[in-house]
Amino acid sequence: GILPVVLVLLGFVGMLIATYYVCNSPVTRDASSLLATSVSFGMMLTAVQSLSMLGQISVSWYSPWSEIMNVMKLVTFDVEVLQLECLADGVSTISRYFVRVIVPIFTVVLYLALYL
């Protein structure tokens, strides 16, 4: 049950520690630490999202991988995982599509309103 999730979280913490040591190596010491950390985090996020795309293939994954793939759905921001249609009965397909289109736009507008 919970063991794969704990292992994924420990792996994530391990990656953060490795990123710290890579960013403070003599090679990257001259470069901006913030730039190196940002690039490392972006590459790690891309790798995790690529792994989560494997979960969308219609293959029956066995025990440790099925839980990992379920956790990876959260990283790809799959709205279906939250099952919001359970909150409101009879939500139409058009309404779900509208929410999927509006939420990213609303997020960008909210970000701009808060930080500009």
C-alpha positions in Angstrom: 0.0 0.0 0.0 2.0 2.9 1.3 5.5 1.6 0.7 5.8 2.7 -2.9 4.6 6.2 -2.1 7.2 6.5 0.7 9.9 5.2 -1.6 9.0 7.8 -4.3 9.1 10.6 -1.6 12.5 9.4 -0.4 13.7 9.3 -4.0 12.5 12.9 -4.4 14.4 14.0 -1.3 17.4 12.1 -2.5 17.2 13.9 -5.9 17.0 17.3 -4.0 20.1 16.4 -2.0 21.9 15.3 -5.2 20.8 18.6 -6.9 22.4 20.5 -3.9 25.7 18.8 -4.3 25.7 19.1 -8.1 25.0 22.8 -7.8 27.8 23.3 -5.3 30.4 21.4 -7.3 33.5 23.3 -8.6 32.1 23.1 -12.2 28.9 25.0 -11.3 30.4 27.2 -8.6 31.0 30.0 -11.1 27.5 29.8 -12.5 24.6 31.2 -10.7 23.3 28.8 -8.0 19.7 29.8 -8.7 20.1 29.1 -12.4 21.6 25.7 -11.8 18.9 24.8 -9.3 16.2 25.9 -11.6 17.5 23.9 -14.5 18.0 20.9 -12.3 14.5 21.1 -10.9 13.0 21.6 -14.4 14.9 18.5 -15.7 13.7 16.5 -12.8 10.1 17.6 -13.3 10.3 16.8 -17.0 11.6 13.3 -16.2 8.8 12.7 -13.7 6.2 13.9 -16.2 7.6 11.6 -18.9 7.4 8.7 -16.5 3.8 9.5 -15.7 3.0 9.4 -19.4 3.8 5.7 -19.3 0.9 5.4 -16.8 -1.6 6.4 -19.5 -0.7 3.4 -21.6 -3.4 0.8 -21.2 -1.1 -1.8 -19.6 -2.0 -3.6 -16.3 0.8 -2.5 -14.0 1.7 -4.7 -11.1 1.8 -3.7 -7.4 4.7 -1.4 -6.9 4.4 0.3 -10.3 0.6 0.8 -10.2 0.8 2.9 -7.0 3.8 4.9 -8.4 1.8 5.6 -11.6 -1.2 6.8 -9.6 1.0 9.2 -7.7 2.5 10.4 -11.0 -1.0 11.4 -12.2 -0.9 14.2 -9.6 2.4 15.5 -11.1 0.8 15.8 -14.6 -2.1 17.8 -13.0 -4.7 15.3 -14.1 -8.0 16.9 -13.0 -9.8 13.5 -13.3 -7.8 12.2 -10.3 -9.6 14.7 -8.0 -13.0 13.4 -9.2 -14.7 16.8 -8.9 -17.8 15.6 -10.7 -18.7 13.7 -7.5 -19.3 17.1 -5.9 -22.0 18.1 -8.4 -24.4 15.6 -9.8 -25.1 15.7 -13.5 -22.1 17.8 -14.7 -22.1 17.8 -18.5 -19.1 17.1 -20.7 -19.2 20.7 -22.0 -19.0 22.0 -18.4 -16.0 19.8 -17.6 -14.3 21.0 -20.9 -15.0 24.6 -19.9 -13.4 24.1 -16.5 -10.4 22.5 -18.0 -9.9 25.5 -20.4 -10.7 28.2 -17.8 -8.6 26.9 -14.8 -5.2 27.4 -16.5 -6.2 30.9 -17.7 -7.6 31.8 -14.3 -4.3 30.6 -12.7 -2.2 32.8 -14.9 -4.5 35.8 -14.4 -4.4 35.3 -10.6 -0.6 35.0 -10.7 -0.3 38.2 -12.7 -2.7 40.0 -10.3 -0.8 38.9 -7.3 2.8 39.6 -8.5 2.5 42.5 -10.9 
